[in-house]
Amino acid sequence: MSKKLIVILAGVFSFYLAHFAQASVIINEVMYDPAEGSSHEWIEIYNNGDQINLEGWRFFNNQDDSSPLRTSGSFIMESNSYAIIAGSGNAISFSGQIFTSSNFSLPNDSSKYKTYKAISDPNKTIINSVTYDTNLGGRKDSGNSLQLADSSWISATPTPGEANNAKENLPPGSSSVDDSDSNDSSTSDSESTVETTTKTKTKTAVQKIKTEITANLLAYVGIPFSLEGKTFGTNGQQLFIGKYFWNFGDGDFRETQVINNEKFLHTYFYPGEYTVLLEYYPNIFTDVPDASQKINIKVIAPQVSISNVGDAKDFFVELFNNTDYVADLSNWHLISTQKSFTIPRNTILAAKKKIIISSKITGFTLVDKDTLKLFNSEREVMFSYTTSPQPLPEREGQNSKPISVFPSPLGRVQGGVNPKTILASSINNSISQPKSETNTSNSSPIFLIVFLFFIGASASAVYFIRRKRIIPKIESDFEILDE
């Protein structure tokens, strides 16, 4: 065999090895019609091969349109791991790896039964594709998703981040998602390779020790939010031995024993995106974790305000959410000098929306108007309602400015409501006083000390003078006799 032929065969063999490694990432589950709405749609992908870097990979919304995958975390996808592709990661309640695509959509129109979706490498070479069929089920009234089970697609309870349901759950009459394309001679060899690999994965996948983080992916500046971690063994049982290490991505961390692990609160003090990492160690002596999990928390400044109030006939209170995210107002408070009202738990205010609370519910009247404030669940002032904002004290060379009623970066109201702001303003005003006033203020204690000293000296002098006058004479007590 000539050297040239050997080189050619080696190149072809390398190409197929590389292609097979890329093809290990498959589309594994499709949630096209969630009950929460289109913002909660997602596609799950599974890597049944070695660790792979998905940077530059693309999501195909159809055969012609695609956009690159984006993530706020790492593009590295570990072996035998799951990830989700969605339009917006903020709306998806998933603790694992999330990728986003700008043109992501999953139609559920009954007139479009079959929809093509695919993923590709950076060169737009299709790695895996599906044409999902809405006739198989998965509509919002069922709460199910479409899942790949032994090369066939079934409608079953969603399993994001976990192995799909077994093949025996396949309903009668169901067929493979690619059945309609089975006679299509244009089907690529790469897709066939993926389907073969999928069968092997579904039958032989062994569950590893894994951790799960339960938390809301949206938090507010200065307001504690809840986190919880759990670890599951190779048989799916929850583990209660070992230790946890939490890193909140803001310079803070937490270590705890798994047996004592419960829900706890953490507070971010500045807006931004933070990566929370949970590591599980089987005992206190090892330095290498058996499992870990990361989620991304988006922290925003709360901008919920009292946008309007009623009149004497009906003193309603209108609240407005001036952010692009839903706001959870559970256990927030409306308080005046006369009354207080606690907003019930699970009160959700949509983005850029308002709610109006009647006076028949709150008990507020027109008397409460000028002292009405909105507090969060931690009793921190979020908004102070005033009909005529008062100007801040003027400083030399500055114009007066109205009080700001919007939250500061720490979630507290500026402009005279925050005690720290008032204290700082008082200190600055005292420092900027004219020199003549400072001298007068400092001379007052000296004058008082001199005055008290003078009074004390005068009283002492009077006392000694009177004492000297009343001392008796010796001759008045004795009589001298002559012998």
C-alpha positions in Angstrom: 0.0 0.0 0.0 1.4 3.4 -1.0 2.1 6.1 1.5 -0.3 8.5 -0.3 -3.1 6.0 0.1 -2.3 5.5 3.8 -2.5 9.3 4.3 -5.8 9.5 2.5 -7.3 6.6 4.6 -6.0 8.2 7.8 -7.7 11.5 6.9 -11.0 9.8 6.1 -10.8 7.9 9.4 -10.1 11.1 11.4 -13.0 12.8 9.7 -15.4 10.1 10.8 -14.1 10.0 14.3 -14.5 13.8 14.6 -18.0 13.6 13.1 -19.0 10.8 15.4 -17.8 12.7 18.4 -19.8 15.7 17.4 -22.9 13.6 16.7 -22.9 12.4 20.4 -25.0 15.5 21.2 -28.7 14.8 20.4 -32.0 16.4 20.8 -33.7 14.4 23.5 -36.9 16.2 24.6 -39.2 18.9 23.2 -41.5 21.0 25.4 -43.4 22.9 22.7 -46.6 23.9 24.5 -46.1 24.5 28.2 -49.0 25.7 30.3 -47.1 28.8 31.4 -46.9 30.1 27.8 -44.4 30.3 25.0 -41.7 32.0 27.2 -41.3 28.6 28.9 -40.7 26.5 25.8 -37.5 24.5 25.6 -35.6 21.7 23.9 -33.4 19.3 25.9 -30.1 18.1 24.4 -28.1 15.1 25.8 -24.4 14.4 25.4 -23.8 10.6 25.4 -20.2 11.0 24.3 -17.1 12.6 25.8 -16.8 16.1 27.1 -17.5 18.6 24.3 -17.2 22.4 23.7 -20.4 23.9 22.2 -19.0 27.4 21.7 -20.0 28.5 18.2 -22.7 25.8 17.8 -26.0 26.9 16.3 -29.7 26.2 16.7 -31.7 25.9 13.5 -35.3 27.2 13.8 -35.8 25.7 10.3 -33.7 24.4 7.5 -32.6 28.0 6.5 -32.6 30.1 9.6 -30.1 29.6 12.5 -28.5 31.6 15.3 -25.5 30.8 17.6 -26.0 29.3 21.1 -25.5 31.7 23.9 -24.9 31.1 27.6 -24.0 33.0 30.8 -22.0 30.0 32.0 -19.6 27.6 30.4 -20.0 26.1 26.9 -18.4 22.9 28.1 -20.9 20.0 28.1 -19.8 17.1 30.2 -20.2 13.5 29.3 -23.7 12.0 30.0 -25.1 15.4 30.8 -28.2 17.3 29.9 -28.7 20.9 28.9 -31.6 23.0 27.7 -32.0 25.3 24.7 -34.6 28.1 25.1 -35.5 31.6 23.9 -34.8 33.2 27.3 -33.2 31.4 30.2 -34.7 33.8 32.8 -38.2 32.2 32.3 -37.1 28.6 32.6 -37.1 26.9 36.0 -34.2 24.6 35.4 -31.1 24.2 37.6 -28.9 22.8 35.0 -27.0 24.2 32.0 -29.1 26.6 29.8 -28.3 27.8 26.3 -30.3 30.4 24.5 -31.0 31.2 20.8 -32.3 34.5 19.5 -34.6 32.9 16.9 -35.9 30.1 19.1 -39.5 29.1 18.8 -41.5 25.9 19.0 -44.9 26.2 17.1 -47.9 24.3 18.4 -50.4 25.3 15.7 -52.5 22.3 14.8 -52.3 23.3 11.1 -48.5 22.7 11.2 -48.2 19.2 12.5 -44.5 18.7 11.7 -41.8 21.2 12.6 -38.1 20.9 11.8 -35.5 21.8 14.4 -31.7 21.1 14.5 -28.4 21.8 16.1 -25.1 22.2 14.2 -21.4 22.8 14.8 -19.7 26.2 14.1 -19.5 25.3 10.4 -23.3 24.8 10.2 -22.9 21.1 9.7 -26.1 19.5 11.1 -25.3 17.3 14.1 -28.8 16.2 15.0 -32.3 17.2 13.8 -35.9 16.4 14.6 -39.2 16.9 13.0 -41.6 16.7 15.9 -45.2 15.8 15.4 -47.9 17.5 17.6 -50.3 14.6 16.8 -48.2 12.6 19.3 -49.4 14.8 22.2 -47.7 17.2 24.4 -50.3 20.0 24.4 -50.7 22.3 27.4 -53.9 20.6 28.6 -51.9 17.4 29.2 -48.8 19.0 30.7 -46.6 16.6 28.8 -43.6 17.0 26.6 -42.4 14.9 23.6 -39.5 12.6 24.7 -37.2 10.3 22.8 -37.6 6.7 24.1 -35.7 3.9 22.3 -35.7 5.8 19.0 -39.5 6.6 19.2 -41.1 9.8 20.5 -43.8 9.7 23.2 -45.9 12.1 25.1 -45.0 11.9 28.8 -44.4 13.9 32.0 -41.5 16.3 31.4 -38.1 15.2 32.7 -35.7 18.1 32.1 -32.2 17.1 33.2 -33.1 13.5 33.7 -33.4 10.3 31.8 -36.6 10.0 29.7 -39.5 7.7 30.4 -39.2 4.1 29.3 -40.2 2.8 25.9 -43.1 0.7 27.3 -44.9 4.0 28.0 -45.3 4.5 24.3 -49.0 5.0 23.5 -50.7 2.8 20.9 -50.3 4.1 17.4 -47.3 6.3 18.2 -44.5 6.4 15.8 -40.9 7.7 15.5 -40.6 11.4 15.0 -38.6 10.7 11.9 -41.1 8.1 10.4 -42.2 10.6 7.8 -38.7 11.1 6.6 -37.8 7.4 6.6 -38.4 7.1 2.8 -36.6 10.4 2.2 -33.4 9.5 0.3 -31.9 12.9 1.3 -31.6 11.8 5.0 -27.9 12.2 5.9 -25.7 9.5 7.3 -25.0 11.8 10.3 -28.7 11.6 11.3 -28.7 7.8 11.0 -25.6 7.6 13.2 -27.3 9.7 15.8 -30.4 7.5 15.9 -28.3 4.4 16.4 -26.4 6.1 19.2 -29.6 7.2 20.8 -30.8 3.6 21.2 -27.6 2.7 23.0 -27.9 5.7 25.3 -31.5 5.0 26.3 -30.8 1.4 27.2 -27.4 1.7 28.9 -27.2 5.1 30.6 -26.2 4.7 34.2 -27.2 7.4 36.6 -24.4 9.1 38.5 -24.4 10.9 41.8 -25.9 14.4 41.1 -26.9 17.5 43.0 -29.9 19.7 42.4 -30.4 23.4 43.4 -33.9 24.6 44.0 -34.1 28.4 43.7 -35.8 31.2 41.9 -33.6 32.4 39.1 -34.6 36.0 39.6 -33.7 37.9 42.8 -34.0 41.5 44.0 -31.3 43.7 45.4 -31.3 43.8 49.2 -34.1 41.2 49.5 -33.2 37.7 50.8 -34.3 34.8 48.5 -34.5 31.1 49.3 -32.1 28.3 48.1 -32.1 24.6 48.8 -29.7 21.8 47.7 -30.2 18.0 47.4 -28.0 15.1 46.4 -29.1 11.8 44.8 -27.1 8.6 44.7 -26.6 6.1 41.8 -30.0 4.5 42.6 -31.8 7.7 42.7 -32.1 7.8 46.5 -31.5 11.1 48.3 -28.2 11.2 50.3 -28.0 12.6 53.8 -24.3 12.1 54.5 -21.4 14.3 53.5 -21.0 18.0 53.2 -22.0 20.9 50.9 -20.0 23.9 49.8 -21.9 26.8 48.4 -20.4 29.7 46.4 -22.8 32.5 45.6 -20.6 34.3 43.1 -20.6 37.6 45.1 -17.6 36.8 47.4 -19.8 35.0 49.9 -19.9 31.2 50.6 -21.5 28.7 52.9 -20.4 25.2 54.2 -22.9 22.9 55.8 -23.5 19.2 56.6 -25.9 17.4 54.3 -27.8 15.9 57.2 -28.5 19.5 58.5 -29.2 21.0 55.1 -32.4 23.0 54.9 -33.7 25.9 52.9 -31.8 29.1 53.7 -31.7 32.7 52.6 -29.1 34.7 50.8 -29.0 38.4 49.9 -27.3 40.1 47.0 -26.6 43.8 47.5 -25.9 44.8 43.8 -27.7 44.1 40.5 -26.1 41.8 38.0 -25.8 38.1 37.1 -24.3 35.7 39.6 -23.3 32.0 39.2 -24.2 29.9 42.2 -22.2 26.7 42.6 -23.1 23.8 44.9 -20.5 21.0 45.4 -21.1 17.8 47.2 -18.4 16.0 49.2 -19.0 12.4 50.5 -17.1 13.2 53.7 -15.3 16.0 55.5 -11.8 14.6 54.7 -11.9 14.7 50.9 -11.0 17.8 48.7 -12.6 16.5 45.5 -16.4 16.8 45.1 -18.4 13.8 43.9 -21.0 16.1 42.2 -21.6 19.7 41.5 -24.3 21.9 40.1 -24.4 25.5 38.8 -27.2 27.9 38.2 -27.3 31.6 37.1 -29.2 34.1 39.3 -30.2 37.4 37.8 -30.4 40.2 40.4 -32.3 43.4 39.7 -33.2 46.5 41.6 -36.9 46.4 42.6 -38.9 49.2 40.9 -42.4 48.6 42.3 -44.1 51.9 43.1 -47.4 53.4 44.4 -48.3 54.9 41.0 -51.8 56.2 42.0 -54.3 56.4 44.8 -58.0 57.1 45.0 -60.2 59.8 46.5 -62.4 60.1 49.6 -65.1 57.9 48.0 -62.8 55.0 47.2 -59.2 55.3 48.4 -57.7 52.5 46.2 -54.0 52.0 46.0 -52.4 51.3 42.6 -49.0 49.5 42.4 -46.9 49.5 39.2 -44.0 47.2 38.3 -41.5 49.2 36.2 -39.2 46.3 35.3 -39.1 43.7 32.6 -39.6 40.8 35.0 -42.4 39.6 37.2 -42.4 40.8 40.8 -43.3 38.6 43.7 -45.0 40.9 46.3 -45.6 38.1 48.9 -45.8 39.6 52.4 -45.0 43.2 51.2 -46.6 45.9 53.3 -48.6 49.1 52.7 -48.2 51.2 55.9 -49.3 54.7 57.0 -49.2 56.4 60.4 -52.8 55.2 60.9 -53.0 51.6 59.4 -51.0 48.8 57.8 -51.9 46.2 55.2 -50.0 43.0 54.3 -50.1 41.9 50.7 -50.9 38.1 50.7 -48.4 35.5 49.6 -48.2 34.4 46.0 -49.2 37.9 44.8 -47.5 38.2 41.4 -47.2 41.5 39.5 -46.4 41.0 35.8 -43.7 43.1 34.1 -44.8 46.6 33.2 -48.2 45.9 34.7 -50.2 47.3 37.6 -52.7 46.1 40.2 -55.3 48.1 42.0 -56.2 47.2 45.6 -59.5 48.5 46.9 -60.0 50.4 50.2 -62.6 47.8 51.1 -59.7 45.3 51.3 -56.9 47.5 52.8 -59.1 49.8 55.1 -57.1 52.9 54.0 -58.8 56.3 53.7 -57.9 59.7 52.4 -56.3 60.4 55.8 -53.5 57.9 55.0 -52.6 59.5 51.7 -49.6 61.7 52.7 -47.9 59.1 54.9 -48.5 56.0 52.8 -45.3 53.9 52.1 -44.6 50.5 50.4 -42.3 48.1 52.3 -40.9 44.8 51.1 -41.1 41.6 53.1 -38.1 42.6 55.1 -39.7 45.8 56.2 -37.5 48.0 54.1 -39.0 51.0 52.4 -39.4 50.5 48.7 -41.5 53.6 47.9 -42.9 56.6 49.8 -46.0 58.2 48.3 -46.1 62.0 48.7 -48.4 64.4 46.9 -45.8 67.3 47.0 -42.2 66.1 47.3 -40.1 68.5 49.5 -36.8 69.8 48.3 -33.6 68.6 49.9 -31.6 71.2 52.0 -29.6 73.5 49.7 -25.9 73.6 49.8 -23.7 76.5 48.8 -23.4 76.6 45.0 -26.1 74.0 44.4 -29.8 74.1 43.5 -32.4 72.3 45.5 -33.6 69.0 44.1 -36.8 67.1 44.8 -36.8 64.0 46.9 -36.3 60.8 44.9 -38.8 58.1 45.7 -37.2 55.3 43.6 -35.1 52.6 45.3 -31.4 53.0 45.7 -29.0 50.2 44.7 -29.6 48.6 48.1 -33.3 48.7 47.7 -34.0 51.5 50.2 -35.6 54.8 49.4 -33.3 57.8 49.0 -34.1 61.5 49.6 -34.7 61.7 53.3 -36.2 58.3 54.0 -33.1 56.2 54.6 -31.8 57.0 58.1 -28.2 56.7 56.9 -28.9 59.4 54.2 -30.4 61.7 56.9 -27.4 61.1 59.2 -24.9 61.9 56.3 -26.9 65.0 55.4 -26.8 66.2 59.0 -23.0 65.7 59.2 -22.4 67.5 56.0 -24.6 70.4 57.0 -22.8 70.8 60.3 -19.4 70.7 58.6 -20.5 73.4 56.1 -21.7 75.9 58.8 -20.1 79.4 58.8 -17.1 79.7 61.1 -18.8 82.4 63.3 -21.6 79.9 64.1 -19.2 77.2 65.0 -17.3 79.5 67.4 -20.6 80.5 69.1 -21.6 76.8 69.4 -18.2 75.9 70.9 -18.1 78.8 73.3 -21.4 77.9 75.0 -19.9 75.0 77.1 -17.0 77.2 78.2 -19.3 80.0 79.3 -21.4 77.5 81.3 -18.3 76.1 83.1 -17.1 79.6 84.1 -20.6 80.5 85.3 -20.8 77.4 87.5 -17.3 78.0 88.9 -18.2 81.5 89.9 -21.4 80.4 91.6 -19.5 77.6 93.5 -16.8 80.0 94.6 -19.3 82.6 95.9 -21.2 80.0 97.9 -18.0 78.7 99.5 -17.0 82.2 100.6 -20.4 82.9 102.2 -20.3 79.6 104.0 -16.8 80.2 105.6 -17.7 83.8 106.6 -20.8 82.7 108.5 -19.0 79.8 110.1 -16.3 82.2 111.5 -18.9 84.5 113.1 -20.6 81.8 115.1 -17.5 80.3 116.8 -17.9 80.9 120.6 -15.3 82.9 122.7 -13.4 81.2 125.5 -14.1 83.8 128.1 -17.8 83.3 127.8 -17.4 79.7 128.9 -15.0 80.1 131.8 -14.7 82.3 135.0 -11.2 83.2 136.4 -11.1 83.1 140.2 -8.5 85.1 142.3 -6.9 83.2 145.2 
